[in-house]
Amino acid sequence: MVTSCKAEVGIIGGSGFYDSAMVGKISEVKMYTPYGAPSDIISVGELKGVKIAFLSRHGKRHSIPPHLINYRANIWAMKDLGVKRILAPSAVGSLKEKIKPGDLVLPNQFIDFTKNRIYSFYDGAIVGHFSLADPFCPELNKLAADGAAMLKIQFHNGGTYVCIEGPRFSTRAESKMFRTWGADIIGMTLVPEVSLAREAGICYTTLATVTDYDVWADKPVTAQEVVETLKSNVDKVKSLLTELIPKLSKERKCQCSKSAENALV
């Protein structure tokens, strides 16, 4: 499906980030894709002169758990709307003492510990082997880091995100194992969202906000604890997006758009 409603930047909002009001006057677009429906109706609006497409990853009522999100439909819909860059706020747990609840992390690597997801658009006659040596857009990560520094948001530039299947949280043994792997944060939604964006030639980064210390620390994490910390993180992310998005150049200088070169068999 190709719609007349177009956008330049996509925001895929994670847990706690359901409000599209920051993009101003909104047109709601119901998208259809070869992979079914996206998580929700997409809101298309404008932020300081930039056309934005906003999608709630779990649905506006948080009705879709991480292991059942239609990631392919979400990314396909963004591509269909003309989106060239995706900024993806998400909630994560910390695996390091120095990364505190309320901090922002801009990871540059991930470890995939998911088990039952559909990871690629290329599952038919054409096979694609895409490089994810550096899975996040370096241009977006730099702009996000510069914006966070200017806004005096406590952030960590770089780090490894381990993505688990969910919807359950980790056992203590798992959490301690991930720490020995050198992982910095843990979440449930990065994969395959990040790799599908790469296949689609879309620049992608996640704005990971820390809600808890996972269970390697003294007490197990609860959903209520996560929600309470989430609320305080949302304003930080909105401020960062408002600062970052107008500074995006029309021309992409990274290699994300050329991802399919030498990838298709």
N, C-alpha and C positions, 0 to 999 in steps of 0.2 A: 504494500500500500504506500502510495506517495501522497502526502497531504500538502495543501497550499500554505499551511501554517508552518513556518520555519524558525529555527533557532540556531545560535552559534555555539552556545555553551550549555552543557547539561549538568544539572545537580541531581544526584541520586541520594536522597536523604535516608539516613539509617535510623536506628532506634532513638526516639525522642525528637527527631528532626522531621516533623510532618507538615510544618506550616510553610506554604508557598507565598505568603503575603509579601515577603521581602522583594519579590520580583514585580511588584506594582500591579497595574491593570492586567488582568489574566483572561486568556482564552483557554477553555478546557477542551482538550483533544482526546477523543477515544481512539486508540490505535489498535490495528489488527496486524498481526505478523504471521509469517509461515510457521511460527512456533507457538502460536496461541496468543493470548492476551498478556500484556505487561501487568505488573503488580497493581496498577491503578490507572485512572485517567491522568494524563499528563497536563500539567498547567504550563502554559507558555505566556511569558510576560517580558518585561524589560527592566534591567537594572543599570542605571547610569548610561543609557544608550546602547547596552548590549542585550541582544535577544537571548532569553534564558528559557530552557525547558526543565521543569521541576517534576521529578517522579519520587514518590515515597516507596522505598524498597520493600517494605513490609505491608504496604497499603496504609491509607490514612488512619485506619483503626487498628493498626498493628495486628492484622488477622492472618498474616502469612509467616510461618516460622522459617528460619534461615535455610533449612534443608529442602523446603518446598518452593522457594522463590523461582520464578521462571526467568532465570538470568539471560537466556538467549533472547527471549521476547523483549526484555528490558533494553538490552544493548541494541538489538535490531531496530526497535522503535526510535531510540535516540539517533541512530544512523539515518533512519528514514526522515527524520525531522531536520537533517542537515547538520547535526551537532558534530563539532570537530574536537571539542575538549570536554572531558567529564571530571567534575570535582565531586568526590564521594565522601561526605561526612559519615563516620561510623563510630560505634562504641566498642571499646576494647578493654581487656584486663591487662594489668602490668605484670611482667615477669622479672622486673628489676626494682630493687629498693629505691634507686634514684629517680625512677619514673613514677611520679606520684599521681593519685587520683586528682583529676582536674587538669592535668598536663595535656598538651597536644603533642602527638608524635607524627612525623612525616617519614614513614618507612621508605627504604629504598630496596628492600628484599622481602621475599616471603618464603615460607615453608608450607607446602600443601599437605595437610593431614585429614582432608575430607575423604569420603569413602564411596559416595553414591550419587554423584552429580554428573550432569552432561557438560562436558568441558569445551566443546568445539562446535563451530558452525560447519566444519568440514567433516561430515560423517557419511558422505555419499560417494559419487563418482570421482570427485576431486579430493585429494589428500593434501593437508597443509601441515607443515612442521615449522612453527613460528618460534623465533628466538625470544626467550624471556630472561636472558642473562641479566638484563636491567629492566625489570618489569614496569617501573613507574616512569612517567614522563619527567626528564630532568628539568625541563623548562618550567613546568608547573610546580615541581618541588621547590625550585629556587625562588619563584615568585611567592609561594606560600611561606617559605622561611623568611623572606624579606618582609612580608606583610606582618607575620607574627612578631618579628623583632620590633618593627615600628610601633605595633599596638601594645608592646610589652606583655605579650602572652607567653607564659612559660611553655617552651616547646623543646623538642628533641629532634634535631635534623639528622635523619637516617635511623636505621634500625631494622630489625627483622620481625615481621608479622607472621605468626604461625596461625593458620586457618584450620579450625576443627569443624567437624560435621554439624554439631548441635543436634537438637536444641538444648540438650543437657550441658551443664558445665563440666569441667574436667574433674577427674579424681585427683587426689593429692599426688599419687604416683605419676600420673600423666603430666601434671603441672611441673613437678620437679624434673621430669625427663626433658620437657621442653626447655627448661632453664639450662640444663647441661648441653643442649644443642646450640646454645647461644642466642635463642630467641629473646626478643625484648617485650613484645606485646602479643596478645592472643585474642582472636575474634572468630566470627562464624560466617562472614559474608564476603570476604575479599575474593575468594576463589569460587567460581570461575569468572566473576565479574571483570577482574583485571585482565585476564587472558583473552576473554571475548572482545574486550575493547581493543586490545592489540590486534586481534584478527580483523577487526573492523576498521583499523587504521585511525582509531580515535585516541588522542592523548588522554591519559588517565592518571589521577593520583587520588589517594585517600587522605582525608583529614581525620586522623584517628584520635579520639578523645578518651582519656583513661577514666574508668569508673571505679576500679577496685584493684586489689592486689591478687586476684585469682585465689587459688587455695594452697599455694606453697607457703603462704603467710599463716598467721595464727588462727584465722577463722574462715569457714566456708563462705563464699559469696552467695547472696540472695538476690532474687529479682527485684525486691523492694529497694535494696541498697543501690543497685544499678540505676533504677529509675530516679532516685533522689539526686544522685550525682549528675545524671544526664541533664536534668533541668538547669543546673548551673553551668553546664558546658555549652548549651545551645546558643546562648548570647555571644559567647566567644567566637563560635564558628560563624555566626551571622556577621559579626563585625569583620572577621577575616575575609569572608566571601565578598563583602561590600568593598573592602580595600583592594582585594586581589583582582577581581573580575574586570574592572575598568582598565587595568594595566596590561591586559592580554593584547598582544599585537594581532593584527589581522593575518599576518604571515607566520606560519609555524617554522621555526628554525631547527626543530628536533627531527628525528628520523621516524617518529611514530606513524606518520602517514604513509611511509614507504615499507611498512612491515611485511607486506605480501611479496615484495621482491625477493626472489630466491627461496621463498617458503613453500610454494605450491609444486606438487609432484604431478 
